[in-house]
Amino acid sequence: MIRTLLVLFLLFSSCAQFSREDQFREECEKTRNRSYLFMLPILERHTASGNTELNASVWIVNAELAYKKCVSESEKNRYNLRSN
């Protein structure tokens, strides 16, 4: 009986996410992937200046900086417990 409870507790603790860090990292990845999937084709087709390479490069740098900031924010939330 004790062995069964121990196994169930270990299974629960390995499946439970007590930190919000993983949740935030997942959101960062989704945002990064969406920015590459949707915005780069738009920037390649519609540019005000006509310089598509420069606009795409600026967008990539901005997307990567936003991703780095998002990851650092997720690391700050390592010890914040989930509310759900």
SERO-4910 file (N, C-alpha, C, O; in steps of 0.05 Angstrom, whole numbers):
BEGIN
 pado doro    nc1    nc2    nc3   cac1   cac2   cac3    cc1    cc2    cc3    oc1    oc2    oc3
  Met    A     16    -24      0      0      0      0     17     25      0     12     44    -15
  Ile    A     38     25     17     55     49     18     71     51     -8     76     74    -17
  Arg    A     79     29    -19     94     29    -44     76     41    -66     86     56    -83
  Thr    A     51     34    -67     33     44    -87     29     74    -84     29     89   -104
  Leu    A     25     83    -59     23    112    -55     48    127    -62     47    149    -73
  Leu    A     71    116    -57     96    128    -64     99    130    -95    107    151   -105
  Val    A     92    110   -109     93    111   -138     73    131   -149     80    146   -167
  Leu    A     49    133   -138     30    153   -147     39    181   -141     36    199   -158
  Phe    A     51    185   -118     62    211   -111     84    219   -130     85    242   -139
  Leu    A    103    201   -135    125    207   -154    115    213   -182    125    231   -196
  Leu    A     95    198   -190     83    203   -217     70    230   -218     73    245   -237
  Phe    A     55    237   -197     42    263   -196     62    286   -195     59    306   -210
  Ser    A     83    283   -179    103    305   -177    119    308   -202    127    330   -208
  Ser    A    123    287   -217    138    290   -242    121    302   -264    131    315   -282
  Cys    A     94    298   -263     76    309   -283     68    337   -277     61    353   -295
  Ala    A     68    345   -252     58    371   -244     79    392   -250    103    388   -246
  Gln    A     70    415   -259     88    438   -263     82    458   -242     61    471   -241
  Phe    A    101    461   -224     97    480   -202    106    507   -209     98    527   -197
  Ser    A    124    509   -229    135    535   -237    121    545   -262    112    529   -278
  Arg    A    121    571   -266    110    582   -290    131    586   -312    124    595   -334
  Glu    A    156    578   -306    177    583   -326    172    568   -352    175    580   -373
  Asp    A    164    543   -350    159    527   -375    136    539   -391    137    539   -415
  Gln    A    116    548   -377     93    560   -390    101    585   -405     93    590   -428
  Phe    A    118    602   -393    127    627   -406    145    620   -430    144    633   -451
  Arg    A    163    600   -427    181    593   -449    165    583   -473    172    588   -496
  Glu    A    144    568   -467    127    558   -489    114    582   -504    113    581   -529
  Glu    A    105    601   -490     93    625   -502    114    640   -518    109    651   -540
  Cys    A    139    642   -508    161    655   -523    166    641   -549    169    654   -570
  Glu    A    166    614   -549    171    599   -573    149    603   -593    154    606   -617
  Lys    A    124    604   -584    101    608   -602    102    635   -615     98    638   -639
  Thr    A    109    656   -599    111    683   -610    133    685   -630    130    698   -651
  Arg    A    156    673   -624    178    674   -643    172    660   -669    177    670   -691
  Asn    A    159    636   -667    153    621   -692    132    636   -708    134    636   -733
  Arg    A    112    648   -695     92    663   -710    104    688   -724     96    695   -746
  Ser    A    123    700   -711    135    724   -723    150    716   -749    149    731   -768
  Tyr    A    164    694   -748    177    685   -773    158    675   -794    162    679   -818
  Leu    A    137    662   -785    119    649   -804    102    670   -818     97    667   -842
  Phe    A     92    690   -804     73    709   -815     86    736   -824     79    746   -845
  Met    A    104    746   -808    113    774   -814    134    775   -836    134    794   -851
  Leu    A    152    756   -837    173    758   -858    161    757   -886    170    773   -903
  Pro    A    142    740   -892    130    742   -920    117    769   -925    117    779   -947
  Ile    A    104    780   -904     91    806   -908    112    828   -913    109    844   -931
  Leu    A    134    827   -898    155    847   -902    169    844   -929    178    864   -941
  Glu    A    170    819   -940    183    815   -966    165    826   -988    175    835  -1009
  Arg    A    139    826   -985    121    835  -1006    115    865  -1004    113    879  -1024
  His    A    111    875   -980    101    902   -976    121    918   -960    122    916   -935
  Thr    A    137    934   -973    155    952   -959    152    980   -970    147    984   -994
  Ala    A    154    999   -952    150   1027   -960    175   1037   -975    173   1052   -994
  Ser    A    199   1028   -966    223   1039   -979    232   1022  -1002    249   1031  -1018
  Gly    A    222    998  -1005    231    981  -1027    255    964  -1020    262    947  -1036
  Asn    A    267    968   -997    290    953   -988    281    930   -971    280    932   -946
  Thr    A    274    907   -983    263    885   -969    283    871   -951    277    861   -929
  Glu    A    308    870   -960    329    856   -944    334    871   -918    337    858   -897
  Leu    A    336    897   -919    341    912   -895    317    910   -875    321    906   -851
  Asn    A    293    912   -885    269    909   -868    268    882   -856    261    879   -832
  Ala    A    273    861   -871    273    834   -860    295    830   -839    290    817   -818
  Ser    A    318    842   -844    340    840   -824    333    854   -798    338    844   -776
  Val    A    322    877   -801    313    892   -777    292    876   -762    293    875   -737
  Trp    A    273    864   -776    252    849   -762    264    825   -748    256    818   -726
  Ile    A    283    811   -761    295    787   -749    310    795   -723    308    782   -703
  Val    A    325    817   -724    340    826   -700    320    833   -678    324    826   -655
  Asn    A    299    848   -685    279    855   -665    265    830   -653    259    829   -629
  Ala    A    259    811   -670    246    786   -661    264    771   -642    255    760   -622
  Glu    A    290    769   -649    308    755   -631    313    769   -605    315    757   -584
  Leu    A    314    796   -605    317    811   -580    292    807   -563    294    804   -538
  Ala    A    269    807   -575    244    803   -559    244    775   -548    234    770   -526
  Tyr    A    254    755   -563    255    727   -554    274    725   -530    267    712   -510
  Lys    A    297    738   -532    316    737   -509    304    750   -484    308    740   -462
  Lys    A    290    772   -488    278    786   -465    256    768   -453    253    766   -428
  Cys    A    241    755   -470    220    737   -460    231    713   -445    220    706   -424
  Val    A    253    702   -454    266    680   -440    277    689   -413    275    674   -393
  Ser    A    288    713   -412    299    723   -387    276    728   -367    279    723   -343
  Glu    A    253    737   -377    230    741   -360    219    714   -350    210    712   -327
  Ser    A    220    694   -366    212    667   -357    230    656   -336    221    642   -318
  Glu    A    256    662   -338    275    653   -317    270    667   -291    274    656   -270
  Lys    A    261    692   -292    254    707   -268    230    694   -254    227    696   -230
  Asn    A    212    682   -270    188    670   -259    192    641   -251    172    627   -247
  Arg    A    216    632   -248    222    605   -241    209    597   -214    199    575   -211
  Tyr    A    209    615   -195    200    609   -168    172    620   -163    162    617   -140
  Asn    A    159    631   -183    131    639   -180    113    615   -185    116    601   -205
  Leu    A     96    609   -167     79    585   -169     56    590   -188     47    613   -192
  Arg    A     47    569   -201     25    571   -219     -1    576   -204     -3    567   -181
  Ser    A    -20    590   -216    -44    596   -202    -67    577   -208    -87    577   -195
  Asn    A    -63    560   -229    -84    541   -236    -79    513   -226    -95    495   -231
***
